[in-house]
Amino acid sequence: MNRQRELTDILNKWAYEYYVLDNPTVSDGEYDKLYDELRKLEEQTGVVFPDSPTRRVGGEPIKAFERHEHVARLFSLDKAVTKEELEAFVTRVEKAGGADVDYTVEYKFDGLTVCLTYDNGEFIRATTRGNGIVGEDVTAQVLTIKSFPLKIKYPHLLEVRGEAVIRLSVLEKYNQTASEPLKNARNAVAGAIRNLDPKITAERKPDIYFYDINFMGGGESLSQIEAHDFLIEQGFKVFPYFKICKGKELFSAIEEIEKGRKALDVLTDGAVVKVSDDKLRDFMGATDKFPRWATAYKFEAEEVTTILKEVIWQVGRTGKLTPLALLEPVDLGGATVSRATLNNYGDIQRKNVKIGSRVLVRRSNEVIPEILGATEHFEKSQEVQKPRTCPACNSILDEVGAHLFCPNKSCEPRIAAKLDHFASKNAMDIDGFSESTACALIERKQVREFSDLYRLTEEDLKELDGFKDKKIRNLLSAIEKSKRPTLDAFIYAIGVDGVGRVAAKDLAKTFKSIEKLKNATMEELVGMENIGEITASGITQYFSDEDNLKEIDDLFALGVTPVWEEKGDIEGVFKGESVVLTGTLKNFKRSEAQKLIEAQGGTCQSSVTSKTTLVIAGEEAGSKLEKAKKLGIKIIDEESFSQILEKKD
């Protein structure tokens, strides 16, 4: 066993030198000799150490990917595509943290995000990002990659984040002998990691560059600079370009990356800019999708020209018509493109787009590319006609600003889109329900409203093409399971105009029940941080509509019960207090202060309202402090906050 341990350590050292440092100290023959000796010892002893290099061989195909919930949420990045947008990001950061902020700048690789988990120093699993909360377990696939450590020195639970890539030279070599050549490196790596057969993963030779720490179980809080150093110290492979900048230096660093990327052996589509200071990052926080302290600067997208064959109009769940351009198929960024978006009729006119003309198409990470404008008109080119009636139900359209709307709530594509939204993952999460299923049910007059989904029977579904016993059971089970959504998911699902996921969460936290939300006033709604007057008006209009109220009642009668998990009545020094934190606290992170308040019986609010009983004001407190003064709300500083906490014992 001593020899087995010794061989494992030696081979891991050599692999680190070869795959991470790119500086091998022994020949392949020497490595193979010790590797074979280790494998024989493992066969004899029946023991394989957790960090043994023999674990990295692609095993048998798996039946399906298991879902796994990340320890901490993996956010995606907001993007800037112009210098002005990047300057706006810098302005927001400086407003929060002053002019003397350290930024880090790194390459943004175009691959597949993976999250690796370690516990007690040992590699546990690898997952894809998924929706940021739940991803797919791809441990068997990632184990075929030899450039990450199976054992590290950090003794606590740890999640690290990286980008799986396939080098362009590796892809070129693979395509020389592949029966089906791969079009681009991004698709190649996504197909390699998300492949049920790890042997195929191994054949494509993916690699991982690590760039972030998603969770540290030891409670540490690291700056981006410290996190970068930590990854290197623990043996993770990081890309050698890592620049620390102040303000205007960002632009020269990005120019450096844009010039350098053309010589790289890795596909890259931009630069990632992050605030380094962990306290400032915590203060700035995040939206429902993006951290406010980071952005991805995207380089000019790939463009191509082709012929516009036709424009069709699609009806969405709100009744808005969106034009979709049908194109002569063309290769763009390794994908065959045959459709592109046009925002509205005004967009068509502004871009001088005509049917039969040549148009410039850009693809920039969006699923459907965008038409930038016409480059050439021909004798047979025709103007795109603005529709007067709905293409689905023939109703006379309403024109609101630049947009066209079908006013008919019974318009079938509108109902299908509405049902698809209701059943989506971030709403009621009815697995197996799609817009095509909705269309089929609508056509057979079985479904018109949300509540109709909960009246479906086996007999109803048997009439649909492609629905066999197992699929029927799974869908009915998913519908039944969806009856206890979280309150915010339900608010998002019913499709209140202007209410996205962030607003839905705020509304749930503020009102705690649909009944209270129904009776919310404009004043209460506008007083919330993420609700403006237009959205507030949309909410009050929705709950004043008798049809909407009846539909909610029908859902409840069928067993749908939105759940708000209210914390129990906690005794403590802040019991009964509705607290707003504003400004910068020197000795507490914003999230830490909120937890301390809630642990002592208080409730934290995002904005000052008539219900607020206490405001804790740090340095540079702004409009929230002024509003609290006008309302006569009790205000304390950080020192008083600390003294109150000390009294709790």
FIBA-618249 format. One record per residue (C-alpha): residue number from 1; residue in one letter; x, y, z. Coordinates in steps of 0.5 Angstrom, whole numbers. Last residue first. Example, Ala and Ser with C-alpha at 12.3 -4.5 7.8 and 13.67 -1.06 7.14 Angstrom:
BEGIN
REC  filum  bake      X      Y      Z
REC      2     S     27     -2     14
REC      1     A     25     -9     16
END
This chain:
BEGIN
REC  filum  bake      X      Y      Z
REC    649     D    -54     76     50
REC    648     K    -57     81     46
REC    647     K    -54     87     49
REC    646     E    -48     86     44
REC    645     L    -53     86     38
REC    644     I    -56     93     40
REC    643     Q    -49     96     41
REC    642     S    -47     94     34
REC    641     F    -53     97     31
REC    640     S    -51    103     35
REC    639     E    -44    103     32
REC    638     E    -47    102     25
REC    637     D    -52    108     26
REC    636     I    -59    109     28
REC    635     I    -65    112     25
REC    634     K    -72    111     27
REC    633     I    -78    113     22
REC    632     G    -80    120     22
REC    631     L    -83    119     15
REC    630     K    -79    125     12
REC    629     K    -73    122     16
REC    628     A    -74    115     13
REC    627     K    -74    118      6
REC    626     E    -68    122      7
REC    625     L    -64    116      9
REC    624     K    -67    112      3
REC    623     S    -65    117     -2
REC    622     G    -57    117      0
REC    621     A    -53    113      6
REC    620     E    -46    115      4
REC    619     E    -43    112     11
REC    618     G    -48    107     14
REC    617     A    -55    108     16
REC    616     I    -59    103     20
REC    615     V    -67    105     19
REC    614     L    -72    102     23
REC    613     T    -80    102     23
REC    612     T    -81    101     16
REC    611     K    -89    100     15
REC    610     S    -89    106     11
REC    609     T    -84    104      6
REC    608     V    -77    105      6
REC    607     S    -74    100      1
REC    606     S    -71     93      1
REC    605     Q    -74     91      7
REC    604     C    -71     86     13
REC    603     T    -75     83     18
REC    602     G    -73     82     25
REC    601     G    -73     77     30
REC    600     Q    -66     77     32
REC    599     A    -64     72     27
REC    598     E    -67     76     22
REC    597     I    -63     82     24
REC    596     L    -56     78     24
REC    595     K    -58     75     17
REC    594     Q    -59     82     15
REC    593     A    -52     84     18
REC    592     E    -49     79     14
REC    591     S    -52     80      8
REC    590     R    -50     87      8
REC    589     K    -43     85     10
REC    588     F    -41     88     17
REC    587     N    -35     92     20
REC    586     K    -35     98     16
REC    585     L    -42     99     14
REC    584     T    -44    102      7
REC    583     G    -50    106      6
REC    582     T    -57    103      7
REC    581     L    -60     98     11
REC    580     V    -68     98     12
REC    579     V    -71     94     18
REC    578     S    -78     92     20
REC    577     E    -78     91     27
REC    576     G    -83     86     31
REC    575     K    -77     82     34
REC    574     F    -70     86     33
REC    573     V    -67     84     40
REC    572     G    -69     77     40
REC    571     E    -75     72     40
REC    570     I    -76     69     33
REC    569     D    -84     68     31
REC    568     G    -83     62     26
REC    567     K    -80     64     19
REC    566     E    -85     65     14
REC    565     E    -85     59      8
REC    564     W    -90     62      3
REC    563     V    -93     57     -1
REC    562     P    -98     57     -7
REC    561     T   -103     52     -6
REC    560     V   -106     49    -13
REC    559     G   -112     44    -10
REC    558     L   -117     45    -16
REC    557     A   -121     50    -12
REC    556     F   -114     54    -11
REC    555     L   -114     54    -19
REC    554     D   -121     56    -20
REC    553     D   -120     62    -15
REC    552     I   -114     64    -19
REC    551     E   -118     64    -25
REC    550     K   -124     67    -22
REC    549     L   -119     73    -20
REC    548     N   -117     73    -27
REC    547     D   -123     74    -31
REC    546     E   -126     79    -26
REC    545     D   -120     84    -28
REC    544     S   -118     88    -22
REC    543     F   -112     84    -20
REC    542     Y   -109     85    -27
REC    541     Q   -110     92    -27
REC    540     T   -107     93    -20
REC    539     I   -101     89    -22
REC    538     G   -100     93    -29
REC    537     S   -101     99    -25
REC    536     A    -95     97    -21
REC    535     T    -91     95    -27
REC    534     I    -92    102    -30
REC    533     E    -91    106    -24
REC    532     G    -84    102    -22
REC    531     I    -83     96    -18
REC    530     N    -76     94    -16
REC    529     E    -75     98    -10
REC    528     M    -82     97     -7
REC    527     G    -86    104     -5
REC    526     V    -89    104    -12
REC    525     L    -93     97    -10
REC    524     E    -95    100     -3
REC    523     E    -97    107     -6
REC    522     M   -101    103    -12
REC    521     T   -105     99     -7
REC    520     A   -104     92     -5
REC    519     N   -111     88     -5
REC    518     K   -110     83     -9
REC    517     L   -103     82     -6
REC    516     K   -106     81      1
REC    515     E   -110     75     -2
REC    514     I   -104     72     -6
REC    513     S   -100     71      0
REC    512     K    -93     74      3
REC    511     F    -94     81      1
REC    510     T    -87     84      2
REC    509     K    -83     77      0
REC    508     A    -88     75     -5
REC    507     L    -88     82     -8
REC    506     D    -80     82     -8
REC    505     K    -80     75    -11
REC    504     A    -84     76    -17
REC    503     A    -81     83    -18
REC    502     V    -74     79    -19
REC    501     R    -78     73    -23
REC    500     G    -81     78    -28
REC    499     V    -87     82    -27
REC    498     G    -89     87    -33
REC    497     D    -96     84    -34
REC    496     V    -98     79    -29
REC    495     G    -96     72    -32
REC    494     I   -100     67    -28
REC    493     A    -93     64    -27
REC    492     Y    -89     69    -24
REC    491     I    -94     70    -18
REC    490     F    -94     62    -18
REC    489     A    -86     62    -17
REC    488     D    -86     68    -12
REC    487     L    -91     64     -8
REC    486     T    -87     57     -8
REC    485     P    -91     52    -12
REC    484     R    -95     47     -9
REC    483     K   -100     44    -14
REC    482     S    -94     43    -19
REC    481     K    -93     36    -16
REC    480     E   -100     34    -19
REC    479     I    -98     37    -26
REC    478     A    -91     33    -26
REC    477     S    -95     27    -24
REC    476     L   -100     28    -30
REC    475     L    -94     29    -35
REC    474     N    -90     23    -32
REC    473     R    -97     18    -33
REC    472     I    -98     21    -40
REC    471     K    -91     20    -42
REC    470     K    -91     13    -39
REC    469     D    -98     11    -42
REC    468     K    -96     13    -49
REC    467     F    -97     20    -52
REC    466     G    -94     21    -59
REC    465     D   -100     24    -62
REC    464     L   -105     27    -57
REC    463     E   -112     23    -56
REC    462     K   -109     19    -50
REC    461     L   -108     26    -46
REC    460     D   -115     27    -45
REC    459     E   -117     19    -43
REC    458     E   -111     20    -38
REC    457     T   -115     26    -35
REC    456     L   -114     33    -35
REC    455     R   -117     38    -30
REC    454     Y   -111     41    -27
REC    453     L   -109     43    -34
REC    452     D   -116     47    -35
REC    451     S   -114     51    -29
REC    450     F   -109     55    -33
REC    449     E   -114     57    -38
REC    448     R   -116     54    -45
REC    447     V   -115     47    -45
REC    446     Q   -119     41    -48
REC    445     K   -121     44    -54
REC    444     R   -118     39    -58
REC    443     E   -114     45    -62
REC    442     I   -112     47    -55
REC    441     L   -109     41    -53
REC    440     A   -105     40    -59
REC    439     C   -103     47    -58
REC    438     A   -101     46    -51
REC    437     T    -97     40    -52
REC    436     S    -93     44    -58
REC    435     E    -92     50    -53
REC    434     S    -89     44    -48
REC    433     F    -91     40    -42
REC    432     G    -86     35    -40
REC    431     D    -84     38    -33
REC    430     I    -89     42    -30
REC    429     D    -84     47    -27
REC    428     M    -90     52    -24
REC    427     A    -86     58    -26
REC    426     N    -78     58    -26
REC    425     K    -78     51    -30
REC    424     S    -84     53    -35
REC    423     A    -91     51    -34
REC    422     F    -94     58    -34
REC    421     H    -90     60    -39
REC    420     D    -92     55    -44
REC    419     L   -100     56    -42
REC    418     K    -99     63    -44
REC    417     A    -95     62    -50
REC    416     A   -101     57    -52
REC    415     I   -106     62    -50
REC    414     R   -103     67    -55
REC    413     P   -102     62    -60
REC    412     E   -110     60    -60
REC    411     C   -113     67    -60
REC    410     S   -118     67    -54
REC    409     K   -115     73    -51
REC    408     N   -117     77    -57
REC    407     P   -113     84    -57
REC    406     C   -108     82    -62
REC    405     F   -102     87    -61
REC    404     L    -98     91    -65
REC    403     H    -92     95    -63
REC    402     A    -88    101    -65
REC    401     G    -93    105    -60
REC    400     V    -99    101    -59
REC    399     E   -102     99    -65
REC    398     D   -108     95    -64
REC    397     L   -110     89    -69
REC    396     I   -117     87    -72
REC    395     S   -118     80    -70
REC    394     N   -116     75    -76
REC    393     C   -115     69    -71
REC    392     A   -108     67    -72
REC    391     P   -105     72    -77
REC    390     C   -108     78    -73
REC    389     T   -111     83    -77
REC    388     R   -108     90    -80
REC    387     P   -101     87    -82
REC    386     K    -95     91    -84
REC    385     Q    -93     89    -91
REC    384     V    -86     88    -92
REC    383     E    -84     92    -98
REC    382     Q    -82     87   -104
REC    381     S    -75     86   -108
REC    380     K    -76     83   -115
REC    379     E    -71     88   -118
REC    378     F    -66     87   -113
REC    377     H    -64     91   -106
REC    376     E    -57     90   -103
REC    375     T    -54     91    -96
REC    374     A    -61     91    -92
REC    373     G    -60     92    -84
REC    372     L    -58     89    -78
REC    371     I    -62     82    -78
REC    370     E    -61     79    -71
REC    369     P    -59     71    -70
REC    368     I    -63     66    -66
REC    367     V    -60     63    -60
REC    366     E    -56     69    -58
REC    365     N    -49     68    -57
REC    364     S    -48     74    -62
REC    363     R    -50     72    -69
REC    362     R    -51     78    -74
REC    361     V    -54     78    -80
REC    360     L    -53     83    -86
REC    359     V    -59     83    -91
REC    358     R    -60     81    -98
REC    357     S    -67     83   -101
REC    356     G    -72     78   -103
REC    355     I    -77     81    -98
REC    354     K    -75     88    -96
REC    353     V    -71     91    -90
REC    352     N    -70     98    -90
REC    351     K    -67     98    -83
REC    350     R    -71    103    -80
REC    349     Q    -77    100    -84
REC    348     I    -76     93    -81
REC    347     D    -75     96    -74
REC    346     G    -81    100    -74
REC    345     Y    -85     94    -76
REC    344     N    -82     90    -69
REC    343     N    -76     87    -66
REC    342     L    -74     83    -72
REC    341     T    -71     77    -71
REC    340     A    -67     72    -75
REC    339     R    -68     65    -78
REC    338     S    -65     60    -83
REC    337     V    -58     60    -80
REC    336     T    -53     54    -80
REC    335     A    -48     54    -74
REC    334     G    -41     54    -74
REC    333     G    -40     61    -73
REC    332     L    -45     63    -79
REC    331     D    -47     58    -84
REC    330     V    -53     60    -89
REC    329     P    -60     58    -90
REC    328     E    -64     63    -94
REC    327     L    -67     67    -89
REC    326     L    -74     67    -86
REC    325     A    -75     73    -81
REC    324     L    -79     73    -75
REC    323     P    -84     79    -74
REC    322     T    -86     79    -67
REC    321     L    -94     81    -65
REC    320     K    -96     82    -58
REC    319     G   -102     79    -55
REC    318     T    -99     78    -48
REC    317     R    -98     71    -49
REC    316     G    -94     72    -56
REC    315     V    -97     72    -63
REC    314     Q    -92     71    -69
REC    313     W    -91     75    -75
REC    312     I    -88     72    -81
REC    311     V    -83     75    -86
REC    310     E    -80     72    -92
REC    309     K    -74     70    -96
REC    308     L    -69     75    -94
REC    307     I    -63     73    -98
REC    306     T    -56     72    -94
REC    305     T    -50     76    -91
REC    304     V    -46     74    -86
REC    303     E    -43     77    -79
REC    302     E    -39     75    -73
REC    301     A    -40     79    -67
REC    300     E    -36     85    -65
REC    299     F    -33     83    -58
REC    298     K    -37     82    -52
REC    297     Y    -35     85    -45
REC    296     A    -37     81    -40
REC    295     T    -39     84    -34
REC    294     A    -38     84    -26
REC    293     W    -40     88    -20
REC    292     R    -48     88    -21
REC    291     P    -48     80    -21
REC    290     F    -53     77    -26
REC    289     K    -59     74    -26
REC    288     D    -64     75    -21
REC    287     T    -60     82    -20
REC    286     A    -54     82    -15
REC    285     G    -50     85    -10
REC    284     M    -47     92    -10
REC    283     F    -45     91     -2
REC    282     D    -42     84     -3
REC    281     R    -38     86     -9
REC    280     L    -35     92     -5
REC    279     K    -34     87      1
REC    278     D    -30     82     -4
REC    277     D    -26     87     -7
REC    276     S    -24     85    -14
REC    275     V    -29     88    -18
REC    274     K    -30     84    -25
REC    273     V    -29     85    -32
REC    272     V    -29     79    -37
REC    271     A    -27     80    -44
REC    270     G    -30     77    -50
REC    269     D    -31     72    -55
REC    268     T    -26     67    -54
REC    267     L    -24     60    -58
REC    266     V    -18     57    -55
REC    265     D    -11     56    -59
REC    264     L    -10     64    -58
REC    263     A     -7     68    -64
REC    262     K    -13     72    -65
REC    261     R    -15     73    -58
REC    260     G     -8     77    -57
REC    259     K    -11     83    -61
REC    258     E    -18     83    -57
REC    257     I    -14     82    -50
REC    256     E    -10     88    -51
REC    255     E    -16     92    -53
REC    254     I    -19     90    -47
REC    253     A    -13     91    -42
REC    252     S    -13     98    -46
REC    251     F    -20     99    -44
REC    250     L    -19     97    -37
REC    249     E    -14    102    -35
REC    248     K    -19    108    -35
REC    247     G    -22    105    -28
REC    246     K    -16    102    -25
REC    245     C    -13     95    -27
REC    244     I    -11     88    -25
REC    243     K    -10     84    -31
REC    242     F    -10     76    -31
REC    241     Y     -7     73    -37
REC    240     P     -4     66    -35
REC    239     F    -11     62    -36
REC    238     V    -12     58    -30
REC    237     K    -11     51    -28
REC    236     F    -12     49    -21
REC    235     G     -7     46    -17
REC    234     Q     -9     49    -10
REC    233     E     -4     55    -10
REC    232     I     -6     57    -17
REC    231     L    -14     57    -15
REC    230     F    -12     61     -8
REC    229     D     -8     66    -12
REC    228     H    -14     67    -17
REC    227     A    -19     67    -11
REC    226     E    -14     73     -7
REC    225     I    -14     77    -14
REC    224     Q    -22     76    -14
REC    223     S    -23     78     -7
REC    222     L    -24     73     -2
REC    221     S    -29     71      4
REC    220     E    -27     65      8
REC    219     G    -33     62     11
REC    218     G    -29     55     12
REC    217     G    -34     52      7
REC    216     M    -32     56      1
REC    215     F    -37     57     -5
REC    214     N    -37     59    -12
REC    213     I    -29     60    -13
REC    212     D    -28     63    -20
REC    211     Y    -23     62    -26
REC    210     F    -21     55    -28
REC    209     Y    -19     53    -35
REC    208     I    -22     46    -36
REC    207     D    -19     42    -42
REC    206     P    -23     37    -47
REC    205     K    -20     31    -51
REC    204     R    -25     30    -56
REC    203     E    -24     22    -55
REC    202     A    -24     23    -47
REC    201     T    -31     25    -48
REC    200     I    -33     20    -53
REC    199     K    -31     15    -48
REC    198     P    -35     18    -42
REC    197     D    -41     16    -46
REC    196     L    -48     20    -44
REC    195     N    -45     26    -47
REC    194     R    -46     33    -44
REC    193     I    -38     34    -43
REC    192     A    -37     32    -50
REC    191     G    -43     35    -54
REC    190     A    -41     42    -50
REC    189     V    -34     41    -52
REC    188     A    -35     40    -59
REC    187     N    -41     46    -60
REC    186     R    -36     51    -57
REC    185     A    -30     48    -61
REC    184     N    -34     49    -68
REC    183     K    -37     45    -74
REC    182     L    -35     38    -71
REC    181     P    -33     33    -77
REC    180     E    -38     26    -77
REC    179     S    -33     20    -79
REC    178     A    -28     24    -75
REC    177     T    -21     22    -78
REC    176     Q    -18     30    -79
REC    175     N    -24     33    -75
REC    174     Y    -20     30    -69
REC    173     K    -14     34    -71
REC    172     E    -18     40    -72
REC    171     L    -21     40    -66
REC    170     V    -14     39    -62
REC    169     S    -11     45    -66
REC    168     L    -18     49    -64
REC    167     R    -17     47    -56
REC    166     I    -23     44    -53
REC    165     V    -26     48    -48
REC    164     A    -29     47    -41
REC    163     E    -30     54    -37
REC    162     G    -29     54    -30
REC    161     R    -32     54    -23
REC    160     V    -30     52    -16
REC    159     E    -34     49    -11
REC    158     L    -31     48     -4
REC    157     L    -33     44      3
REC    156     H    -27     44      8
REC    155     P    -20     42      8
REC    154     Y    -17     46      3
REC    153     K    -10     42      1
REC    152     I    -13     39     -6
REC    151     K    -14     32     -8
REC    150     L    -17     30    -15
REC    149     P    -13     36    -18
REC    148     F    -15     39    -25
REC    147     S    -11     38    -32
REC    146     K    -13     30    -33
REC    145     I    -20     31    -36
REC    144     T    -23     24    -37
REC    143     L    -26     25    -30
REC    142     V    -30     31    -33
REC    141     Q    -35     26    -36
REC    140     A    -36     21    -30
REC    139     T    -37     27    -26
REC    138     V    -42     30    -31
REC    137     D    -48     31    -26
REC    136     E    -53     36    -29
REC    135     G    -54     43    -26
REC    134     V    -59     46    -21
REC    133     I    -59     53    -18
REC    132     G    -55     57    -24
REC    131     N    -60     54    -29
REC    130     G    -56     49    -31
REC    129     R    -48     50    -29
REC    128     T    -46     44    -31
REC    127     T    -44     39    -26
REC    126     A    -37     36    -23
REC    125     R    -37     31    -17
REC    124     I    -33     29    -10
REC    123     F    -26     31    -11
REC    122     E    -22     31     -4
REC    121     G    -20     36      0
REC    120     N    -25     35      6
REC    119     D    -30     36      1
REC    118     Y    -29     38     -7
REC    117     T    -34     40    -12
REC    116     L    -33     42    -19
REC    115     C    -37     47    -23
REC    114     V    -37     47    -30
REC    113     T    -39     52    -35
REC    112     L    -39     50    -43
REC    111     G    -34     54    -48
REC    110     D    -33     61    -51
REC    109     F    -28     63    -47
REC    108     K    -28     70    -44
REC    107     Y    -21     73    -43
REC    106     E    -19     76    -36
REC    105     V    -19     83    -33
REC    104     T    -19     84    -26
REC    103     Y    -22     91    -23
REC    102     D    -19     95    -17
REC    101     V    -23    101    -15
REC    100     D    -20    108    -13
REC     99     A    -26    112    -16
REC     98     G    -31    111    -10
REC     97     G    -34    104     -8
REC     96     A    -42    105    -10
REC     95     K    -42    111    -15
REC     94     E    -35    108    -18
REC     93     V    -38    101    -19
REC     92     R    -44    104    -23
REC     91     T    -40    109    -27
REC     90     V    -35    103    -29
REC     89     F    -42     99    -31
REC     88     A    -44    106    -35
REC     87     E    -37    106    -38
REC     86     L    -37     99    -41
REC     85     E    -44    101    -44
REC     84     E    -41    107    -47
REC     83     K    -35    102    -50
REC     82     T    -40     98    -53
REC     81     V    -42     91    -53
REC     80     A    -43     90    -45
REC     79     K    -46     84    -42
REC     78     D    -49     81    -36
REC     77     L    -46     75    -33
REC     76     S    -49     69    -31
REC     75     F    -50     67    -24
REC     74     L    -48     60    -20
REC     73     R    -52     59    -14
REC     72     A    -49     56     -8
REC     71     V    -48     49     -6
REC     70     H    -51     47    -13
REC     69     E    -57     43    -14
REC     68     H    -55     36    -18
REC     67     R    -60     33    -23
REC     66     E    -57     26    -25
REC     65     F    -56     25    -33
REC     64     A    -58     19    -36
REC     63     K    -56     12    -37
REC     62     I    -49     12    -36
REC     61     P    -44     10    -42
REC     60     E    -38      5    -39
REC     59     G    -32      9    -36
REC     58     G    -27     14    -39
REC     57     V    -20     13    -35
REC     56     R    -19     19    -30
REC     55     R    -20     14    -24
REC     54     T    -13     11    -26
REC     53     P    -10     18    -24
REC     52     S    -11     16    -17
REC     51     D    -14     22    -13
REC     50     P    -19     18     -9
REC     49     F    -14     12     -8
REC     48     V    -16      5    -11
REC     47     V    -16     -1     -7
REC     46     G    -17     -8     -9
REC     45     T    -10    -10     -7
REC     44     Q     -8    -14    -13
REC     43     E    -12    -10    -18
REC     42     E    -10     -3    -15
REC     41     L     -2     -6    -15
REC     40     K     -3     -8    -23
REC     39     R     -6     -1    -24
REC     38     L      0      3    -20
REC     37     E      5     -1    -24
REC     36     D      2      0    -31
REC     35     Y      2      8    -29
REC     34     L      9      7    -27
REC     33     K     11      5    -34
REC     32     D      7      9    -37
REC     31     Y     10     16    -34
REC     30     E     17     13    -36
REC     29     G     15     12    -43
REC     28     D     11     19    -44
REC     27     S     18     22    -42
REC     26     V     19     26    -35
REC     25     T     20     33    -33
REC     24     P     14     36    -37
REC     23     N     13     43    -37
REC     22     D      6     45    -39
REC     21     L      5     48    -32
REC     20     V     -2     45    -32
REC     19     Y     -2     39    -36
REC     18     Y      5     36    -36
REC     17     E      7     39    -29
REC     16     Y      1     37    -26
REC     15     A      1     30    -29
REC     14     W      8     29    -27
REC     13     K      6     31    -20
REC     12     N      0     26    -20
REC     11     L      4     20    -22
REC     10     I      9     21    -17
REC      9     D      3     22    -11
REC      8     T      0     16    -14
REC      7     L      6     12    -14
REC      6     E      8     13     -7
REC      5     R      1     11     -5
REC      4     Q      1      5     -8
REC      3     R      8      4     -6
REC      2     N      6      5      1
REC      1     M      0      0      0
END
